[in-house]
Amino acid sequence: MAGITTFLDASQLPGRSQDQQTFDNAMAYVMQNFPKWGSEINATLAALNALQAGGVYAMPYKFSTTTTDGDPGAGFLRLDNATQNAAATLRLDLAGMDTVDYTGLIDTFDASTSAVKGQIRIAKQSDPSKFLDFNVTARAAPSGYRNISVSPIASTSASPFANNEPVMLFFQRTGDKGTAGDLIAPTIYVREEYASGVNAPAYTSGQARALNTVAVNTIAGASLSGGVIMLPPGTYDFDGNAWSGASSHRVYVRNITDGTIVSVGTTESTSGRSFVRGFRLTWASGNKQFSLVQAAGTTSSGGFALNAGQNELYSELAFRKVA
């Protein structure tokens, strides 16, 4: 933006010592260039507003109450709903009322990888307390203008702007979506559960818990069958637990395919729950089978029913595929 250039040449402005013809010509120059001067003022204010807002972009427009899909016209913006704070689409001409071409800026409105791309505020130039706030979710690029998909956030009234009213459009971009963490990694989560009032069976030491219910499975190729979890190659974190009535007991996770114990749970010296977990269990090829195994000094109950109307839960095991 070049800034204000109109009316800076004093020799072209009217003065008290000029003859009538020179004065008339100077006044004609002033009258003809007032619109250009006003556009330069608005553009300068927009630039200052953007700096003050600390990263918020600001563009001057005139508001059009037309709601049809089409180019709003040079310097204009419009919404798709006569009730302005219920609009779903904002239509922007590529040039603001300052005649500056904002195409490059508008085309970054959907650059964020987050679902909400940014926020827009439309405020009355002469009274910034009158405004509409929207989230930006998408951008379409018809010839000559842009359709911005929006969802309302807040407003000072249902329809705060009149036709042809000068407004400022402020846009702030949302940061990019972060990398997904382990909490939403592909997961298989299985449980040993029975109907309300049903006790768990008794378990002898070295017997696999009867995992019988898949609560979650978002890992392609993973499954549960006969208490055994089948997993495809990858890198996994896991955790599980089981209740036992034995006075001394613990659980562990067994790799049935390789015949190994991959993680041993907490040793408990009274009836209750033993917990087991493991991190970064990795193999490169072939499916492998895993079970949750009870270890106890004596054969004992695997759990007593509460009989409170909900299913009884006695043991559980979850694998999260982290790579």
C-alpha positions in Angstrom: 0.0 0.0 0.0 1.5 3.3 -1.2 -0.3 5.4 1.5 -1.9 8.8 1.1 -0.7 10.7 -2.0 -3.8 12.9 -2.9 -3.8 16.6 -1.9 -0.1 16.5 -0.9 0.9 18.9 -3.7 0.0 22.4 -2.2 0.3 24.0 -5.7 -2.8 22.3 -6.8 -4.9 23.3 -3.8 -7.1 26.5 -3.7 -5.6 29.6 -1.9 -6.9 33.0 -0.9 -4.4 34.9 -3.1 -5.3 33.1 -6.3 -7.2 34.7 -9.2 -10.7 33.5 -9.8 -9.9 31.1 -12.6 -7.0 29.5 -10.7 -9.1 29.2 -7.6 -12.0 27.6 -9.6 -9.6 25.1 -11.2 -8.1 24.2 -7.8 -11.6 23.7 -6.3 -12.6 21.5 -9.2 -9.4 19.4 -8.6 -10.3 19.0 -4.9 -13.9 18.0 -5.6 -12.9 15.5 -8.2 -10.2 13.9 -6.0 -12.2 13.6 -2.7 -13.2 10.0 -3.4 -9.6 9.0 -4.1 -8.4 10.7 -0.9 -11.1 8.9 1.1 -10.1 5.5 -0.3 -6.5 6.2 0.6 -7.5 7.2 4.1 -9.5 4.0 4.5 -6.7 1.9 3.2 -4.3 3.6 5.7 -6.7 3.0 8.5 -7.0 -0.7 7.5 -3.2 -1.1 7.6 -3.0 0.6 11.0 -5.8 -1.6 12.3 -4.0 -4.7 11.1 -0.8 -3.7 12.9 -2.7 -2.8 16.1 -4.5 -6.1 16.0 -1.3 -8.0 16.0 -1.6 -10.3 13.0 -5.2 -9.6 12.2 -5.8 -8.6 8.6 -8.1 -5.7 7.9 -9.9 -4.7 4.7 -12.4 -1.9 4.0 -15.6 -2.8 2.1 -19.1 -1.5 1.6 -21.9 -3.7 2.8 -24.6 -4.9 0.3 -27.9 -6.2 1.6 -28.3 -8.3 -1.6 -28.3 -12.0 -0.7 -28.0 -13.7 -4.1 -24.9 -15.7 -5.2 -22.9 -13.4 -7.4 -20.1 -10.9 -7.5 -21.0 -8.2 -5.0 -19.3 -5.5 -7.2 -16.1 -3.6 -6.7 -15.5 -2.7 -3.1 -18.6 -4.6 -1.8 -19.3 -7.6 0.4 -22.6 -9.4 1.0 -24.1 -12.3 3.0 -26.4 -15.1 1.8 -29.1 -14.3 4.5 -31.2 -11.2 5.1 -30.8 -12.0 8.8 -27.2 -11.2 8.9 -26.1 -13.1 12.0 -27.7 -16.3 10.5 -25.5 -16.3 7.3 -23.7 -19.3 6.1 -21.8 -17.7 3.2 -19.9 -14.4 3.0 -19.3 -13.1 -0.6 -16.3 -10.8 -1.1 -15.3 -8.9 -4.2 -11.6 -9.3 -4.9 -11.1 -5.5 -4.4 -11.9 -3.5 -1.3 -13.5 -0.1 -1.3 -10.0 1.3 -1.2 -9.6 -0.2 -4.8 -6.8 -2.5 -3.4 -6.8 -6.0 -4.9 -7.0 -8.4 -1.9 -7.1 -11.7 -4.0 -3.9 -13.0 -2.6 -5.0 -12.4 1.0 -8.5 -13.7 0.6 -7.2 -16.9 -1.0 -5.3 -17.7 2.3 -8.5 -17.7 4.3 -8.7 -21.5 4.1 -5.0 -22.2 4.3 -5.1 -23.6 7.9 -5.3 -27.4 8.2 -7.7 -27.0 11.1 -11.4 -27.5 10.7 -12.0 -23.9 11.7 -9.7 -22.0 9.3 -10.0 -18.6 11.2 -12.3 -15.9 12.4 -13.8 -12.9 10.6 -15.2 -9.8 12.2 -17.2 -7.3 10.1 -17.5 -4.0 11.9 -19.1 -0.7 11.0 -16.4 1.8 10.1 -18.0 4.8 11.9 -19.0 2.7 15.0 -16.8 -0.4 15.6 -19.1 -1.5 18.4 -21.5 -2.7 15.7 -20.2 -6.0 14.4 -20.7 -9.6 13.2 -18.3 -12.4 14.2 -18.0 -15.7 12.2 -15.8 -18.8 12.1 -14.4 -19.6 8.6 -14.7 -23.2 7.5 -14.0 -23.1 3.7 -13.5 -21.0 0.6 -14.8 -21.3 -3.0 -13.3 -19.3 -5.9 -15.9 -18.3 -8.5 -14.7 -15.9 -11.2 -14.3 -12.3 -9.9 -15.2 -12.9 -6.2 -14.9 -15.4 -3.4 -17.5 -17.4 -1.4 -16.4 -17.9 2.2 -18.3 -20.5 4.2 -18.9 -19.2 7.7 -20.7 -20.1 10.9 -22.0 -17.3 13.3 -20.3 -16.7 16.6 -21.6 -13.4 17.9 -23.2 -10.1 16.9 -24.5 -6.9 18.3 -27.9 -7.4 16.7 -29.5 -9.7 14.1 -28.7 -7.4 11.2 -26.5 -4.5 12.3 -25.6 -3.1 8.8 -27.5 -1.1 6.3 -27.1 -1.2 2.5 -24.0 0.7 1.2 -22.6 1.1 4.8 -18.8 1.2 5.0 -17.5 -1.7 7.1 -14.1 -3.1 8.0 -13.5 -6.9 7.5 -11.0 -8.3 10.0 -9.6 -11.8 9.5 -7.4 -13.9 11.8 -6.0 -17.3 10.8 -6.3 -20.4 13.0 -3.1 -22.3 13.6 -2.6 -25.6 11.7 -3.9 -28.8 13.2 -1.4 -30.6 15.4 -0.1 -34.1 15.0 -2.4 -36.8 16.3 -1.3 -38.2 19.7 -1.5 -41.7 21.1 -5.0 -40.9 22.7 -6.5 -41.1 19.2 -4.2 -43.6 17.7 -5.8 -46.7 16.1 -6.9 -48.8 19.1 -8.4 -52.2 19.9 -10.0 -52.3 23.4 -11.5 -55.6 24.6 -13.2 -56.5 27.9 -14.2 -59.5 29.9 -17.8 -58.7 30.8 -21.0 -60.5 31.6 -24.6 -59.6 32.2 -25.6 -57.9 35.4 -25.5 -60.3 38.3 -23.2 -62.8 36.7 -19.9 -63.6 38.5 -16.7 -64.2 36.6 -15.5 -67.8 36.5 -12.7 -69.1 38.8 -9.2 -69.0 37.3 -6.2 -71.2 37.9 -2.7 -69.8 37.6 -1.6 -69.5 34.0 -5.1 -69.4 32.6 -6.0 -66.7 30.1 -8.8 -64.4 31.0 -11.9 -64.9 29.0 -11.9 -61.6 27.1 -15.2 -61.7 25.2 -16.3 -58.2 24.1 -14.7 -55.7 21.6 -15.6 -52.2 22.9 -13.4 -50.4 20.3 -11.5 -51.6 17.3 -10.1 -49.0 14.8 -7.0 -51.1 13.9 -7.3 -52.6 10.4 -6.6 -56.3 10.6 -7.0 -56.6 14.4 -9.6 -58.9 15.9 -10.7 -60.8 19.1 -11.6 -64.5 19.0 -11.8 -67.0 21.9 -10.1 -64.5 24.3 -7.2 -64.0 22.0 -6.3 -60.7 20.3 -4.9 -60.8 16.8 -2.7 -57.9 15.7 -1.0 -56.9 12.4 2.6 -55.8 12.3 3.4 -52.4 13.8 4.5 -50.7 17.0 2.1 -50.8 20.0 1.6 -49.5 23.5 -0.8 -51.4 25.7 -2.3 -51.6 29.1 -4.7 -53.9 30.9 -6.0 -55.1 34.3 -7.9 -58.0 35.9 -9.6 -58.6 39.3 -8.8 -61.7 41.3 -10.0 -63.1 44.6 -6.7 -64.7 45.3 -4.6 -63.5 48.3 -1.5 -63.2 46.0 -1.9 -62.6 42.3 -1.0 -60.6 39.2 -1.7 -60.5 35.4 0.6 -60.6 32.4 0.4 -60.2 28.7 1.5 -63.2 26.7 2.7 -63.3 23.1 1.1 -66.6 22.1 2.7 -66.6 18.6 6.3 -66.4 20.0 5.6 -68.1 23.3 6.9 -65.2 25.4 5.7 -63.0 28.2 5.9 -59.4 26.9 4.9 -57.6 30.2 4.3 -58.5 33.8 1.7 -56.7 35.9 1.7 -55.5 39.4 2.0 -58.1 42.2 -1.0 -57.8 44.6 -1.0 -59.4 48.1 -4.8 -59.2 48.6 -7.9 -59.6 46.4 -8.3 -56.8 43.9 -7.0 -55.6 40.6 -3.5 -56.2 39.0 -2.5 -53.7 36.3 -0.1 -54.3 33.4 1.2 -52.0 30.7 3.9 -51.9 28.0 5.4 -49.5 25.5 6.7 -49.7 21.9 6.2 -53.4 21.3 7.3 -53.8 17.7 7.5 -56.4 14.9 7.9 -56.0 11.2 5.9 -58.8 9.6 3.2 -61.4 10.2 0.2 -61.2 12.6 0.7 -62.1 16.2 -1.7 -63.3 18.9 -1.9 -62.0 22.5 -3.8 -62.9 25.7 -4.2 -61.5 29.2 -3.1 -64.2 31.6 -4.0 -64.7 35.3 -1.2 -65.7 37.7 -2.3 -66.7 41.3 -1.1 -68.8 44.2 -4.5 -70.6 44.3 -7.5 -71.1 42.1 -9.8 -68.2 42.9 -12.7 -66.2 41.7 -12.2 -63.8 38.8 -14.7 -61.4 40.2 -18.0 -61.0 42.1 -21.1 -59.4 40.5 -22.4 -56.0 41.8 -25.8 -56.7 40.3 -26.6 -53.0 39.8 -28.3 -53.3 36.4 -25.2 -52.7 34.2 -22.9 -55.3 32.7 -20.3 -56.6 35.1 -16.6 -55.8 34.0 -13.8 -58.0 35.3 -10.8 -57.6 33.1 -9.7 -55.4 30.1 -6.9 -55.1 27.6 -6.2 -52.3 25.1 -3.5 -52.0 22.3 -2.8 -48.7 20.6 -1.0 -48.8 17.3 1.5 -45.8 17.5 3.4 -46.6 14.3 
